[in-house]
């Protein structure tokens, strides 16, 4: 089967001098990337990597990372995609599950990778670094240090015999972000990647004239899909790591003449708060895409105006479906506000009941998907796989409705349904009520265990209005929601704990909610619960600072 390795070889022959990958250090052409891949492939082969091998990639967004990923693919091996920000314990657990032959890591992370493994269990490591690593860095890894790779992919390729090129069956194992549970390894085949990429190319109408501004990490399936879709058509990608200064990145769109920008909700929230886009040259933009979780409707409205005339594509996907399942055509946006659209090319979506029978339009059910983008399963987890893959359908875990034209509207997560006073309640209903209040930027509602009621709702809110407090927000909720659905308490926070893709870590919020509710119940007599529910003085209203996790 042809795949990313074949695509690179095609354009290295046909348009060798065309730019493929840019960073703040400069551009790498298709021919140069092919040369880099050849060198890394020869090095990995000399270390025993071949068909069936697994290689950990825990790297930043640099040209060398792309060369390493393509080199692994070209050997028929499987990459294990990891977030560098994960804890040492999480990395060690993932390595235990994946059983890789070696890891390619950033020199900046050598201390983290040196500690989790005992000498007898040590994982051999290639180190990616701007310059040859100094002796203290190599000493951290000891005998496990295998060698050095250029971080920017600008070094001379190694002169070693190049083994035969072959695309792997399982291209990569991507570990889920673990926002609600322990990470699982999702198996993604080369066929998954090809079908997903071709579908994205089709609905975005990509050509070799397109150039992406990529601020998303490459280990994240959304970021990888941007890279692969542009590689597929011979286009180019500019990777910019400076999003802590969002205006600088927006200015680079004009300088580098990027035709598209991909972002998650946090990307657009940051731009909305920090950059006046009317003062930046965005004339080269052809379109903008958003995925990675639901975005507030007012932010969607802002983005459609701020980036105009470039249209905004709201998209939906899952790691278990390679990257993308649906998109909302911009022409339908005014009529289908709040929808994630319909299935992308090659994907069929349905909203079904617990037995898998499609429900009528407007009735809530579970969203399921079918197509060749769907994973073959989780790594060494047949029981977990069987829960989500049923009769050829992927059960996404999302609750949704659909209309008579097949447009889907997400209403919540099936596993996150709260049981409040005997009623099943989607957190999204409470979150929508809170964000309807002016001054509320974001809201997340989770459940906390309660000895008498079983579960209570705790709301975490980010506010732009210093006048808002718990009492104001609870009164607002009572004006919109039935009494049994009003949150037990509202906790104001400066930010939510998030992973490096910007997704909220619900597990962390659940732990905090449980601790806050337990402390309140321990300090309060049952007769005072009504006071807490009404938000009168005495209830804690502001949580300790929460930052990106």
TABEL-V551997 format. One record per pair of residues at least 6 apart in sequence whose ideal C-beta (glycine too) atoms are under 7 Angstrom apart, sorted by sequence separation. I is the first residue (numbers start at 1). GAP is how many residues later the second one is. If there is no record, write none. Layout:
i: [I,I]
gap: [GAP,GAP]
This chain:
i: [49,59,117,127,177,216,217,218,230,242,243,271,317,343,352,353,359,378,388,402,434,449,450,498,499,11,21,72,138,176,216,230,242,317,318,342,351,352,378,388,417,418,448,498,531,532,19,20,57,105,175,176,253,304,317,328,350,351,377,400,401,417,435,447,448,478,496,497,524,20,59,82,175,214,218,240,303,315,316,400,417,418,434,447,477,19,20,69,103,175,176,216,227,316,400,401,447,448,477,18,57,226,315,328,400,416,497,17,18,21,57,82,113,173,174,214,240,300,315,328,329,353,377,398,399,431,445,446,461,474,497,520,16,20,173,214,328,352,399,431,496,16,17,173,174,212,238,300,313,314,326,327,351,352,399,412,431,445,15,16,133,288,313,326,398,399,411,412,430,125,132,172,326,351,352,397,398,412,443,444,474,55,110,170,171,313,326,327,397,411,473,12,80,127,171,212,238,312,325,326,349,350,397,427,443,11,12,125,129,170,171,288,311,325,427,470,80,103,105,107,124,125,126,169,210,238,324,349,374,442,470,91,102,107,123,125,126,127,128,130,169,326,348,440,441,8,12,55,57,84,102,103,104,105,106,107,122,124,129,130,168,171,268,285,288,290,325,347,348,370,441,54,57,100,102,105,126,128,167,206,210,214,287,326,348,370,440,441,53,54,55,56,57,58,60,88,92,102,104,206,211,214,246,261,286,287,288,289,290,291,316,325,347,369,439,516,8,9,50,51,55,57,84,91,92,200,208,210,211,212,213,214,215,246,250,259,260,282,285,290,291,346,368,369,434,439,491,8,49,50,51,54,56,58,107,114,207,208,212,254,258,259,260,287,289,291,314,346,347,368,439,40,44,50,88,89,110,114,206,208,211,213,247,250,254,257,258,259,260,261,262,263,264,265,268,272,314,346,368,369,399,430,434,40,44,49,88,95,197,201,207,215,246,247,254,260,264,265,282,368,459,8,111,196,200,206,246,251,253,260,264,277,304,366,367,418,430,439,458,461,463,37,41,45,107,110,250,254,265,269,272,277,457,458,36,40,44,110,197,201,253,268,367,457,458,459,460,461,462,512,197,201,253,421,456,459,37,41,366,367,458,460,462,33,37,41,215,265,356,28,193,197,268,356,364,365,419,420,68,213,226,419,437,460,37,364,418,420,363,23,56,213,362,418,434,437,23,213,222,297,297,361,367,508,21,361,445,361,434,489,54,56,102,325,433,436,505,21,54,55,58,59,104,211,213,488,54,55,60,211,212,216,54,55,56,57,58,59,174,211,364,433,53,56,58,211,212,213,214,215,321,366,433,55,210,351,460,492,497,210,212,351,489,492,493,496,497,498,499,58,322,351,430,492,494,495,497,498,49,215,321,444,491,494,495,497,48,321,493,495,320,47,320,430,458,429,351,430,458,349,458,425,444,446,474,423,456,474,8,421,446,64,342,420,446,471,5,342,420,444,448,449,470,4,341,342,448,341,446,450,5,320,339,340,4,5,59,222,339,448,470,3,222,339,340,336,338,470,469,321,320,98,318,68,94,326,204,64,64,67,64,98,64,75,97,62,63,64,94,62,63,76,78,62,74,76,77,81,76,78,81,78,79,80,81,82,90,73,78,81,73,78,73,221,225,47,224,225,221,222,221,40,46,43,51,42,294,36,43,51,39,42,45,38,39,42,42,36,41,35,41,38,200,203,28,199,196,25,196,196,23,193,192,186,186,188,83,82,81,296,203,203,176,202,174,199,199,296,199,199,195,65,61,61,5,6,66,5,3,1,195,196,61,195,61,192,60,191,192,192,3,188,189,187,1,4,186,187,1,3,187,3,187,186,187,1,185,184,185,184,184,173,292,292,293,292,22,18,20,21,22,23,24,19,22,21,15,8,11,4,7,7,4,266,22,180,267,266,264,265,264,98,220,97,97,217,217,179,177,177,179,179,177,179,180,181,179,180,179,85,83,83]
gap: [6,6,6,6,6,6,6,6,6,6,6,6,6,6,6,6,6,6,6,6,6,6,6,6,6,7,7,7,7,7,7,7,7,7,7,7,7,7,7,7,7,7,7,7,7,7,8,8,8,8,8,8,8,8,8,8,8,8,8,8,8,8,8,8,8,8,8,8,8,9,9,9,9,9,9,9,9,9,9,9,9,9,9,9,9,10,10,10,10,10,10,10,10,10,10,10,10,10,10,11,11,11,11,11,11,11,11,12,12,12,12,12,12,12,12,12,12,12,12,12,12,12,12,12,12,12,12,12,12,12,12,12,13,13,13,13,13,13,13,13,13,14,14,14,14,14,14,14,14,14,14,14,14,14,14,14,14,14,15,15,15,15,15,15,15,15,15,15,15,16,16,16,16,16,16,16,16,16,16,16,16,17,17,17,17,17,17,17,17,17,17,18,18,18,18,18,18,18,18,18,18,18,18,18,18,19,19,19,19,19,19,19,19,19,19,19,20,20,20,20,20,20,20,20,20,20,20,20,20,20,20,21,21,21,21,21,21,21,21,21,21,21,21,21,21,22,22,22,22,22,22,22,22,22,22,22,22,22,22,22,22,22,22,22,22,22,22,22,22,22,22,23,23,23,23,23,23,23,23,23,23,23,23,23,23,23,23,23,24,24,24,24,24,24,24,24,24,24,24,24,24,24,24,24,24,24,24,24,24,24,24,24,24,24,24,24,25,25,25,25,25,25,25,25,25,25,25,25,25,25,25,25,25,25,25,25,25,25,25,25,25,25,25,25,25,25,25,26,26,26,26,26,26,26,26,26,26,26,26,26,26,26,26,26,26,26,26,26,26,26,26,27,27,27,27,27,27,27,27,27,27,27,27,27,27,27,27,27,27,27,27,27,27,27,27,27,27,27,27,27,27,27,27,28,28,28,28,28,28,28,28,28,28,28,28,28,28,28,28,28,28,29,29,29,29,29,29,29,29,29,29,29,29,29,29,29,29,29,29,29,29,30,30,30,30,30,30,30,30,30,30,30,30,30,31,31,31,31,31,31,31,31,31,31,31,31,31,31,31,31,32,32,32,32,32,32,33,33,33,33,33,33,33,34,34,34,34,34,34,35,35,35,35,35,35,35,35,35,36,36,36,36,36,36,37,37,37,37,38,39,39,39,39,39,39,39,40,40,40,40,41,41,41,41,42,42,42,43,43,43,44,44,44,44,44,44,44,45,45,45,45,45,45,45,45,45,46,46,46,46,46,46,47,47,47,47,47,47,47,47,47,47,48,48,48,48,48,48,48,48,48,48,48,49,49,49,49,49,49,50,50,50,50,50,50,50,50,50,50,51,51,51,51,51,51,51,51,51,52,52,52,52,52,52,52,52,53,53,53,53,54,55,55,55,55,56,57,57,58,59,59,60,60,60,60,61,61,61,62,63,63,64,64,64,64,64,65,65,65,65,65,65,65,66,66,66,66,67,67,67,68,68,68,68,69,69,69,69,69,69,69,70,70,70,70,71,71,71,72,73,74,75,78,81,81,82,83,85,86,86,87,87,88,88,88,89,89,89,89,90,90,90,90,91,91,91,91,91,92,92,92,93,93,93,93,93,93,94,94,94,95,95,98,98,98,99,99,99,101,101,102,109,114,115,115,116,116,117,117,117,118,118,118,119,119,119,120,121,121,122,122,124,124,124,125,125,126,127,127,128,129,129,130,133,134,134,136,137,138,139,141,142,143,143,145,145,146,146,147,148,151,153,156,157,160,161,161,162,164,166,177,177,178,178,180,180,181,181,181,183,187,187,187,188,189,189,189,189,190,190,190,191,191,192,192,193,193,194,194,197,200,206,209,210,210,211,214,216,216,216,216,216,216,217,217,218,219,223,223,224,224,225,227,232,234,235,235,236,237,237,238,281,281,282,283,283,284,320,322,324,324,325,326,326,326,326,327,327,328,415,416,417]
